[in-house]
Amino acid sequence: MVNKLVIIGPAWPLRGGLAAFDEKLAICFSEKGIQSSIYTFSLQYPSLLFPGKTQYSTQPAPQGINIKATINSINPFNWMKVGWQIMREKPDLIIVRYWIPFLGPCLGTILKIVHWNRHTKVISIVDNMIPHEKRLGDTLFTKYFASSIDGFVTMSEKVKNDVKLFSHKPTLVSPHPIFDHFGSTIPTLQARTQLGLGENDKIILFFGYIRKYKGLDLLIQAMKDIRIQQLGIRLLVVGEFYDAAQPYIDLVNDLALQNQITFYDQFVPDQEVTNYVSAADFIIQPYKNATQSGVTPLAYHFSKPMLVTNVGGLADTVPHLKVGVVTEPTFEDIANGIVQLYDLGAAHFLPYIQEERKKYTWEQMTEKFLALHQQL
């Protein structure tokens, strides 16, 4: 039985999809009558290691969530202090988020201390067990973290298999639930008017942080395809660069695609996301490698068909020719997929999207955690 629960991971005042996820999860458990709180970071990354413009939200704190911004990722004395604090609280369950090996020593130390109370069980929700961009110490840090975990929940079979490289503890798969905090879809014309786009434009959207593994360069090259040119398709790239922007700008210039591709190089606050997604016909995820994606549940929320590449767990949640199209991670195949989306038309996909989205509820995820806790 879980009466008291702690989530360890990003939350306000940090921004982004991980923070939004953890906050929603805490709310869902609270609605089940489980006392829930979040321990988040007072310092998540040193500014030297953070590739974006800021780690912090400009929005007010979410209501109804007990958030404690106490963890300093680079201070071992802090890890011991936080570990002792949570140990004395004796939560029945800790859900700890793991997405980057850099945090392995910090989180692993906290959790090892918590285990001294011989009561608390620890389940990790794993975004990535093996990072997209490898660094010295990754394997050692992840092994250290994994040794402090009683069970794992992953959001794809790919990550479940990666977990097995580090631990043989029980592991369940629960797909990424649909984000529902962005508001409702607004009419396409209204969204395009607000963004200064043409009413009858054909518009595809790349959304989210820009990193090499996400394959934006492949999508840019696909935009040069003669069929895409003839259809007059425009690409909106909406998200903050976590890599150098210039190579992408140079590629657009070299291919003479300045009139077809528009960059919105910024973090998009939750209340503005609907403008960009509602303005698009389709959402494109041209990833070179992946585990799962937070953009897929975003597309489901706004009932937008999508293109994903057949890497990691992306295709698992996007049935081909039903919710969207699945292609190989080459610019030629991505171009073929974009043309196929327009040939079929958005209306073709909508009935399948409405049916498929029923699988991705927050209720099924919270139940997976509680079921796994019962096994431990």
ROZAFI-215055 format. One record per residue (C-alpha): residue number from 1; residue in three letters; x, y, z. Coordinates in Angstrom, 3 decimals, padded with zeros to 6 digits. Each point is the difference from the previous one (the first is absolute). Layout:
N
SITE:num:residuo:c1:c2:c3
SITE:NUM:Ala:X:Y:Z
...
//
This chain:
376
SITE:num:residuo:c1:c2:c3
SITE:1:Met:000.000:000.000:000.000
SITE:2:Val:001.309:003.449:-000.942
SITE:3:Asn:-001.176:002.794:002.267
SITE:4:Lys:002.974:002.338:-000.319
SITE:5:Leu:001.969:000.596:-003.182
SITE:6:Val:002.964:002.130:-001.030
SITE:7:Ile:000.944:000.831:-003.590
SITE:8:Ile:003.618:000.985:-000.612
SITE:9:Gly:000.577:001.846:-003.256
SITE:10:Pro:-000.439:003.293:-001.847
SITE:11:Ala:-002.907:002.211:001.059
SITE:12:Trp:-000.717:003.708:000.391
SITE:13:Pro:001.917:002.347:000.066
SITE:14:Leu:001.695:-002.101:-002.714
SITE:15:Arg:-001.710:000.012:-003.369
SITE:16:Gly:-000.578:-002.487:-002.796
SITE:17:Gly:-001.707:-003.294:-000.730
SITE:18:Leu:001.593:-001.994:002.827
SITE:19:Ala:-001.148:002.547:002.563
SITE:20:Ala:-003.528:000.060:-001.447
SITE:21:Phe:-000.087:-003.808:000.068
SITE:22:Asp:001.102:-000.275:003.640
SITE:23:Glu:-002.485:002.639:001.107
SITE:24:Lys:-002.878:-001.741:-001.772
SITE:25:Leu:001.018:-003.341:001.507
SITE:26:Ala:-000.033:001.506:003.501
SITE:27:Ile:-003.487:001.407:-000.592
SITE:28:Cys:-001.279:-003.381:-001.217
SITE:29:Phe:001.276:-001.808:003.092
SITE:30:Ser:-001.439:002.708:002.252
SITE:31:Glu:-003.381:-000.485:-001.660
SITE:32:Lys:000.231:-003.667:001.036
SITE:33:Gly:000.313:001.106:003.616
SITE:34:Ile:003.752:-000.627:000.187
SITE:35:Gln:002.018:002.684:001.800
SITE:36:Ser:002.425:001.150:-002.713
SITE:37:Ser:002.905:002.406:-000.171
SITE:38:Ile:002.822:000.772:-002.426
SITE:39:Tyr:003.648:000.466:000.854
SITE:40:Thr:001.531:001.973:-002.841
SITE:41:Phe:003.270:001.806:-000.637
SITE:42:Ser:001.218:003.250:001.426
SITE:43:Leu:002.849:-000.544:-002.484
SITE:44:Gln:-000.664:-002.491:-002.787
SITE:45:Tyr:002.886:000.762:-002.363
SITE:46:Pro:002.903:002.411:000.433
SITE:47:Ser:-000.515:002.767:-002.574
SITE:48:Leu:003.173:-001.134:-001.764
SITE:49:Leu:-001.633:-003.353:-000.805
SITE:50:Phe:-003.448:001.315:-000.949
SITE:51:Pro:-000.374:000.508:-003.778
SITE:52:Gly:-003.165:002.122:000.063
SITE:53:Lys:-000.707:003.605:000.937
SITE:54:Thr:-001.473:-000.635:003.442
SITE:55:Gln:-001.060:-002.948:002.137
SITE:56:Tyr:-002.725:001.911:001.805
SITE:57:Ser:-003.672:000.633:-000.600
SITE:58:Thr:-001.515:003.461:-000.183
SITE:59:Gln:-003.406:-001.394:000.978
SITE:60:Pro:-001.484:000.022:003.528
SITE:61:Ala:000.325:-003.113:002.135
SITE:62:Pro:-002.602:-002.698:-000.724
SITE:63:Gln:-002.783:-000.155:002.542
SITE:64:Gly:-000.623:-002.945:002.282
SITE:65:Ile:003.478:-001.588:-000.179
SITE:66:Asn:002.501:-000.124:002.851
SITE:67:Ile:003.294:000.726:-001.797
SITE:68:Lys:003.303:000.163:001.879
SITE:69:Ala:002.862:001.450:-002.056
SITE:70:Thr:002.798:-001.382:002.141
SITE:71:Ile:002.324:-002.220:-002.080
SITE:72:Asn:003.381:001.331:-001.134
SITE:73:Ser:001.276:-002.321:-002.718
SITE:74:Ile:003.704:000.735:000.612
SITE:75:Asn:000.198:000.219:003.804
SITE:76:Pro:000.515:-003.394:001.731
SITE:77:Phe:-000.697:001.509:003.436
SITE:78:Asn:-003.388:001.082:-001.316
SITE:79:Trp:-000.683:-003.527:-001.296
SITE:80:Met:000.559:-001.401:003.470
SITE:81:Lys:-002.189:002.672:001.594
SITE:82:Val:-002.883:-000.619:-002.428
SITE:83:Gly:000.407:-003.764:000.361
SITE:84:Trp:-000.279:000.234:003.784
SITE:85:Gln:-003.016:002.312:-000.286
SITE:86:Ile:-001.949:-002.357:-002.257
SITE:87:Met:001.111:-003.048:002.003
SITE:88:Arg:-001.536:001.498:003.140
SITE:89:Glu:-003.243:000.788:-001.858
SITE:90:Lys:-000.364:-003.743:-000.758
SITE:91:Pro:-002.067:000.237:-003.198
SITE:92:Asp:-001.431:-003.310:-001.114
SITE:93:Leu:001.167:000.626:-003.555
SITE:94:Ile:002.495:002.225:-001.781
SITE:95:Ile:-000.307:000.513:-003.741
SITE:96:Val:003.284:001.364:-001.299
SITE:97:Arg:000.506:001.241:-003.525
SITE:98:Tyr:003.119:-001.041:-001.937
SITE:99:Trp:000.918:001.534:-003.341
SITE:100:Ile:003.700:000.882:000.092
SITE:101:Pro:003.029:-001.744:001.615
SITE:102:Phe:001.351:003.301:001.317
SITE:103:Leu:-002.593:-000.247:002.788
SITE:104:Gly:000.829:-003.635:000.870
SITE:105:Pro:002.357:000.765:002.918
SITE:106:Cys:-002.372:002.572:001.505
SITE:107:Leu:-003.180:-002.041:-000.253
SITE:108:Gly:001.679:-003.302:000.821
SITE:109:Thr:001.503:001.380:003.218
SITE:110:Ile:-003.298:001.511:001.155
SITE:111:Leu:-001.822:-003.273:-000.612
SITE:112:Lys:002.605:-002.198:001.678
SITE:113:Ile:-000.381:002.083:003.156
SITE:114:Val:-003.812:-000.158:-000.210
SITE:115:His:000.190:-003.808:-000.087
SITE:116:Trp:001.457:000.034:003.515
SITE:117:Asn:-003.538:000.422:001.341
SITE:118:Arg:-000.780:-003.563:-001.227
SITE:119:His:-003.464:001.113:-001.020
SITE:120:Thr:000.033:002.135:-003.147
SITE:121:Lys:-000.120:-001.684:-003.423
SITE:122:Val:001.525:001.825:-002.963
SITE:123:Ile:-001.255:-000.183:-003.589
SITE:124:Ser:001.791:001.875:-002.754
SITE:125:Ile:-001.873:001.351:-002.972
SITE:126:Val:002.631:-000.137:-002.719
SITE:127:Asp:-000.013:002.291:-003.013
SITE:128:Asn:003.467:-001.091:-001.168
SITE:129:Met:002.194:-002.666:001.545
SITE:130:Ile:002.568:000.526:-002.746
SITE:131:Pro:000.404:003.693:-000.889
SITE:132:His:-000.413:001.334:-003.523
SITE:133:Glu:003.312:001.836:000.302
SITE:134:Lys:002.702:-002.015:001.728
SITE:135:Arg:002.484:001.388:002.535
SITE:136:Leu:002.807:-001.353:002.131
SITE:137:Gly:-001.332:-001.754:003.107
SITE:138:Asp:-003.504:-000.731:-001.363
SITE:139:Thr:000.093:-003.748:000.646
SITE:140:Leu:001.555:000.291:003.457
SITE:141:Phe:-002.495:002.663:001.109
SITE:142:Thr:-002.994:-001.955:-001.284
SITE:143:Lys:001.140:-003.222:001.687
SITE:144:Tyr:000.324:001.876:003.277
SITE:145:Phe:-003.490:001.455:-000.362
SITE:146:Ala:-001.582:-003.313:-001.049
SITE:147:Ser:001.382:-001.759:003.069
SITE:148:Ser:-002.262:002.187:002.170
SITE:149:Ile:-003.247:-000.853:-001.847
SITE:150:Asp:-002.560:-002.683:000.917
SITE:151:Gly:-001.957:000.104:-003.262
SITE:152:Phe:-000.300:001.889:-003.265
SITE:153:Val:-002.748:001.446:-002.183
SITE:154:Thr:000.913:000.863:-003.572
SITE:155:Met:-002.051:001.586:-002.749
SITE:156:Ser:001.208:-002.254:-002.820
SITE:157:Glu:001.248:-003.543:-000.565
SITE:158:Lys:003.268:001.495:-001.251
SITE:159:Val:000.745:001.561:003.388
SITE:160:Lys:-001.185:-003.133:001.817
SITE:161:Asn:002.654:-001.955:-001.889
SITE:162:Asp:002.598:002.647:000.857
SITE:163:Val:-000.867:-000.317:003.690
SITE:164:Lys:000.857:-003.718:-000.163
SITE:165:Leu:003.617:000.949:-000.757
SITE:166:Phe:000.254:001.554:003.467
SITE:167:Ser:-002.520:-001.778:002.241
SITE:168:His:-002.135:-003.116:000.256
SITE:169:Lys:-002.565:001.579:002.288
SITE:170:Pro:-003.686:-000.126:-001.068
SITE:171:Thr:-000.802:002.304:-002.922
SITE:172:Leu:-003.355:001.006:-001.486
SITE:173:Val:-000.810:001.985:-003.143
SITE:174:Ser:-002.558:002.789:000.149
SITE:175:Pro:-000.256:002.270:-003.064
SITE:176:His:000.403:003.745:000.382
SITE:177:Pro:-003.419:001.428:000.949
SITE:178:Ile:-001.562:002.812:-001.961
SITE:179:Phe:000.849:003.470:001.251
SITE:180:Asp:-003.202:001.888:000.673
SITE:181:His:001.214:003.278:001.514
SITE:182:Phe:000.429:001.908:-003.271
SITE:183:Gly:-003.635:000.900:-000.413
SITE:184:Ser:-002.199:-000.881:-002.951
SITE:185:Thr:000.607:000.183:-003.716
SITE:186:Ile:-000.971:003.339:-001.501
SITE:187:Pro:-001.243:000.462:-003.583
SITE:188:Thr:002.775:-000.273:-002.574
SITE:189:Leu:-000.795:003.408:-001.482
SITE:190:Gln:000.165:001.659:003.415
SITE:191:Ala:003.357:-001.634:000.785
SITE:192:Arg:001.471:000.934:-003.369
SITE:193:Thr:-001.223:003.569:000.275
SITE:194:Gln:001.694:000.372:003.372
SITE:195:Leu:003.261:-001.339:-001.471
SITE:196:Gly:-000.216:001.995:-003.223
SITE:197:Leu:-000.439:-003.081:-002.192
SITE:198:Gly:-002.136:-000.396:-003.079
SITE:199:Glu:-003.471:-001.473:000.351
SITE:200:Asn:000.515:-002.520:-002.809
SITE:201:Asp:003.659:-000.829:000.619
SITE:202:Lys:001.073:-003.613:000.303
SITE:203:Ile:001.900:-000.048:003.303
SITE:204:Ile:001.963:-002.698:001.790
SITE:205:Leu:001.475:000.414:003.476
SITE:206:Phe:003.240:-001.069:001.687
SITE:207:Phe:-000.474:000.664:003.716
SITE:208:Gly:002.316:-000.161:003.004
SITE:209:Tyr:003.613:000.449:001.016
SITE:210:Ile:002.352:-000.297:-002.962
SITE:211:Arg:002.722:-002.603:000.475
SITE:212:Lys:001.992:-002.011:-002.539
SITE:213:Tyr:-001.755:-003.293:000.681
SITE:214:Lys:-003.375:001.545:-000.905
SITE:215:Gly:000.919:000.118:-003.676
SITE:216:Leu:-001.031:003.536:-000.916
SITE:217:Asp:002.743:-000.006:-002.640
SITE:218:Leu:-001.722:-002.960:-001.688
SITE:219:Leu:-003.311:001.847:-000.020
SITE:220:Ile:001.599:003.111:-001.475
SITE:221:Gln:001.520:-002.090:-002.791
SITE:222:Ala:-003.378:-001.662:-000.600
SITE:223:Met:-001.537:003.428:-000.579
SITE:224:Lys:002.050:000.275:-003.223
SITE:225:Asp:-001.935:-002.894:-001.560
SITE:226:Ile:-001.642:001.175:-003.231
SITE:227:Arg:-003.414:-001.361:001.044
SITE:228:Ile:000.095:001.960:003.263
SITE:229:Gln:001.041:003.086:-001.953
SITE:230:Gln:-002.893:-000.426:-002.430
SITE:231:Leu:-002.488:-000.484:002.835
SITE:232:Gly:001.233:003.243:001.593
SITE:233:Ile:000.516:-001.591:003.426
SITE:234:Arg:001.466:002.234:002.715
SITE:235:Leu:001.893:-001.189:003.073
SITE:236:Leu:-000.223:001.662:003.411
SITE:237:Val:002.899:-000.841:002.319
SITE:238:Val:-001.148:000.925:003.487
SITE:239:Gly:002.393:-000.534:002.876
SITE:240:Glu:003.186:001.095:001.651
SITE:241:Phe:003.351:-001.039:-001.466
SITE:242:Tyr:001.905:-002.321:002.321
SITE:243:Asp:002.628:-000.346:-002.741
SITE:244:Ala:001.707:002.681:-002.027
SITE:245:Ala:-002.628:001.649:-002.187
SITE:246:Gln:002.317:001.082:-002.806
SITE:247:Pro:000.400:-003.401:-001.723
SITE:248:Tyr:-003.774:-000.211:-000.395
SITE:249:Ile:-000.226:003.573:-001.280
SITE:250:Asp:002.824:-000.672:-002.437
SITE:251:Leu:-001.751:-003.125:-001.277
SITE:252:Val:-003.201:001.964:-000.635
SITE:253:Asn:001.985:002.648:-001.865
SITE:254:Asp:002.011:-002.527:-002.019
SITE:255:Leu:-003.227:-001.667:-001.142
SITE:256:Ala:-001.694:003.363:-000.652
SITE:257:Leu:-002.902:-000.860:002.313
SITE:258:Gln:-000.242:003.349:001.797
SITE:259:Asn:-003.574:000.552:-001.230
SITE:260:Gln:-001.157:-003.468:001.028
SITE:261:Ile:001.444:-000.324:003.507
SITE:262:Thr:-000.642:002.291:002.958
SITE:263:Phe:001.822:-000.283:003.315
SITE:264:Tyr:-001.526:000.983:003.338
SITE:265:Asp:003.112:-000.367:002.150
SITE:266:Gln:-001.585:000.184:003.441
SITE:267:Phe:-001.462:-002.006:002.823
SITE:268:Val:-003.772:000.050:-000.438
SITE:269:Pro:-002.039:000.555:003.210
SITE:270:Asp:-002.819:-002.482:000.522
SITE:271:Gln:-002.753:002.495:-000.802
SITE:272:Glu:001.536:000.771:-003.411
SITE:273:Val:000.572:-003.583:-001.153
SITE:274:Thr:-003.521:-000.244:-001.411
SITE:275:Asn:000.722:002.805:-002.492
SITE:276:Tyr:002.807:-001.893:-001.718
SITE:277:Val:-001.552:-003.451:000.111
SITE:278:Ser:-003.445:001.188:-001.085
SITE:279:Ala:001.564:001.844:-002.953
SITE:280:Ala:001.623:-003.163:-001.378
SITE:281:Asp:-001.424:-002.707:-002.222
SITE:282:Phe:002.424:-002.653:001.223
SITE:283:Ile:002.744:-000.430:002.613
SITE:284:Ile:003.326:-001.416:-001.179
SITE:285:Gln:002.468:-001.939:002.192
SITE:286:Pro:002.987:-000.854:-002.245
SITE:287:Tyr:002.149:-001.456:002.809
SITE:288:Lys:003.256:-001.859:-000.680
SITE:289:Asn:-000.257:-001.881:003.292
SITE:290:Ala:-002.530:000.087:002.795
SITE:291:Thr:-001.526:-001.709:002.994
SITE:292:Gln:-003.468:001.569:000.070
SITE:293:Ser:-001.157:003.545:-000.584
SITE:294:Gly:-002.038:002.559:001.903
SITE:295:Val:-001.025:001.482:-003.351
SITE:296:Thr:-002.105:-003.061:-000.852
SITE:297:Pro:-002.430:000.452:002.928
SITE:298:Leu:-000.086:003.698:-000.858
SITE:299:Ala:-001.144:-000.924:-003.514
SITE:300:Tyr:-002.612:-002.347:001.431
SITE:301:His:-001.328:002.733:002.282
SITE:302:Phe:-000.526:002.334:-002.961
SITE:303:Ser:-001.144:-002.840:-002.325
SITE:304:Lys:002.798:000.676:-002.477
SITE:305:Pro:001.208:-002.774:-002.318
SITE:306:Met:003.754:-000.423:000.067
SITE:307:Leu:003.031:-001.373:-001.740
SITE:308:Val:002.512:-001.913:002.107
SITE:309:Thr:003.111:-001.883:-000.970
SITE:310:Asn:000.404:-003.676:000.769
SITE:311:Val:002.503:000.424:002.837
SITE:312:Gly:-000.192:-000.907:003.681
SITE:313:Gly:-003.581:-000.184:001.225
SITE:314:Leu:-001.476:002.717:-002.225
SITE:315:Ala:-001.855:-002.346:-002.345
SITE:316:Asp:-001.522:-001.943:002.921
SITE:317:Thr:-002.514:002.772:000.682
SITE:318:Val:-000.611:001.180:-003.574
SITE:319:Pro:-001.739:-002.755:-001.996
SITE:320:His:001.056:000.390:-003.628
SITE:321:Leu:-002.636:001.505:-002.320
SITE:322:Lys:-002.409:000.318:002.935
SITE:323:Val:001.337:002.615:002.404
SITE:324:Gly:002.652:001.132:-002.459
SITE:325:Val:002.816:-001.388:-002.105
SITE:326:Val:003.195:-001.757:001.039
SITE:327:Thr:003.102:000.469:-002.131
SITE:328:Glu:003.666:-000.887:000.084
SITE:329:Pro:002.345:002.730:001.318
SITE:330:Thr:001.176:001.219:-003.407
SITE:331:Phe:-000.941:003.281:-001.637
SITE:332:Glu:-001.292:-001.851:-003.077
SITE:333:Asp:-002.385:-002.166:002.033
SITE:334:Ile:-001.082:002.930:002.176
SITE:335:Ala:-000.878:001.922:-003.169
SITE:336:Asn:-002.039:-002.974:-001.213
SITE:337:Gly:-001.810:-000.099:003.331
SITE:338:Ile:-000.889:003.700:-000.064
SITE:339:Val:-001.456:-000.360:-003.476
SITE:340:Gln:-001.941:-003.060:001.161
SITE:341:Leu:-001.508:001.971:002.896
SITE:342:Tyr:-001.335:002.616:-002.392
SITE:343:Asp:-001.182:-002.618:-002.500
SITE:344:Leu:-002.091:-001.687:002.691
SITE:345:Gly:-001.085:003.259:001.688
SITE:346:Ala:-000.458:000.719:003.694
SITE:347:Ala:-003.606:-001.213:000.033
SITE:348:His:001.169:-003.533:-000.832
SITE:349:Phe:001.888:-000.258:003.303
SITE:350:Leu:-002.409:001.640:002.444
SITE:351:Pro:-002.235:-003.032:000.821
SITE:352:Tyr:003.079:-002.112:000.730
SITE:353:Ile:001.536:002.720:002.178
SITE:354:Gln:-003.170:000.297:002.075
SITE:355:Glu:-000.021:-003.750:000.622
SITE:356:Glu:003.733:-000.424:000.593
SITE:357:Arg:000.288:002.842:002.493
SITE:358:Lys:-002.189:-001.917:002.457
SITE:359:Lys:003.049:-002.129:000.827
SITE:360:Tyr:002.087:002.884:001.323
SITE:361:Thr:-001.637:001.072:003.230
SITE:362:Trp:001.559:001.179:003.244
SITE:363:Glu:-002.208:-002.499:001.816
SITE:364:Gln:001.686:-002.970:-001.659
SITE:365:Met:003.426:001.379:000.893
SITE:366:Thr:-000.787:000.569:003.674
SITE:367:Glu:-001.478:-003.495:000.201
SITE:368:Lys:003.205:-001.453:-001.466
SITE:369:Phe:002.050:001.616:002.762
SITE:370:Leu:-002.341:-001.277:002.700
SITE:371:Ala:-000.066:-003.498:-001.502
SITE:372:Leu:003.791:-000.114:-000.153
SITE:373:His:000.221:001.202:003.612
SITE:374:Gln:-002.120:-002.981:000.989
SITE:375:Gln:002.557:-002.340:-001.584
SITE:376:Leu:002.996:001.437:001.844
//
